[in-house]
């Protein structure tokens, strides 16, 4: 099993989630390549869908971190209500 990342503040939680996602992306790329070699196209397609979702989540996390930095914690949290 992988490491567990936890944060105590909203900023830390977002950073931990981003770190975890960034560790997962290369693993997904590797798994997709392995499926290609084995000609397992069903698993490859499933993993590609997961990869797309993870990449979108990385973009979202980066946006949230940017908003938090730009607005400050109080105003950022107000936007999350």
C-alpha positions in Angstrom: 0.0 0.0 0.0 1.1 3.6 -0.6 1.7 6.3 1.9 -1.2 8.1 3.6 -1.0 11.9 3.3 -3.1 13.9 5.7 -3.3 17.6 6.2 -4.5 19.7 9.1 -5.6 22.8 7.2 -7.5 23.2 3.9 -4.3 24.2 2.1 -2.5 21.1 3.4 -5.3 18.8 2.5 -5.3 20.1 -1.1 -1.5 19.8 -1.3 -1.6 16.2 0.1 -4.3 15.3 -2.5 -2.2 16.8 -5.3 0.9 15.0 -4.1 -1.0 11.7 -4.1 -2.4 12.3 -7.6 1.0 13.2 -9.0 2.3 9.9 -7.7 -0.6 8.0 -9.3 -0.2 9.5 -12.8 3.1 7.7 -13.7 1.7 4.4 -12.4 -1.3 4.7 -14.6 0.9 5.5 -17.6 2.9 2.4 -16.8 -0.1 0.2 -16.4 -1.5 1.4 -19.7 1.7 0.6 -21.5 1.7 -2.9 -19.9 -1.8 -3.4 -21.1 -0.7 -2.4 -24.6 2.1 -4.9 -24.5 -0.3 -7.7 -23.4 -2.9 -6.6 -25.9 -5.4 -6.2 -23.0 -7.4 -3.4 -24.6 -10.4 -3.6 -22.3 -8.2 -2.9 -19.2 -6.3 -0.3 -21.2 -9.5 1.5 -22.0 -10.6 1.4 -18.3 -7.2 2.7 -17.2 -7.3 5.5 -19.8 -10.6 6.6 -18.4 -9.2 6.6 -14.9 -6.1 8.5 -16.2 -8.4 11.2 -17.7 -10.3 11.6 -14.5 -7.1 11.8 -12.5 -5.7 14.5 -14.8 -8.8 16.5 -14.5 -8.6 16.2 -10.7 -5.0 17.4 -10.8 -6.1 20.5 -12.7 -8.9 21.1 -10.2 -6.6 20.8 -7.3 -4.1 23.2 -8.8 -6.9 25.6 -9.4 -8.1 25.4 -5.8 -4.6 25.9 -4.5 -4.2 28.9 -6.8 -7.5 30.4 -5.6 -6.6 29.8 -2.0 -3.3 31.6 -2.5 -4.9 34.4 -4.4 -7.9 35.0 -2.2 -6.6 34.0 1.2 -8.0 31.2 3.3 -11.1 33.0 4.6 -12.3 34.2 1.3 -11.4 30.9 -0.4 -13.5 29.0 2.2 -16.4 31.3 1.6 -16.4 30.3 -2.0 -16.7 26.7 -1.0 -20.0 27.1 0.9 
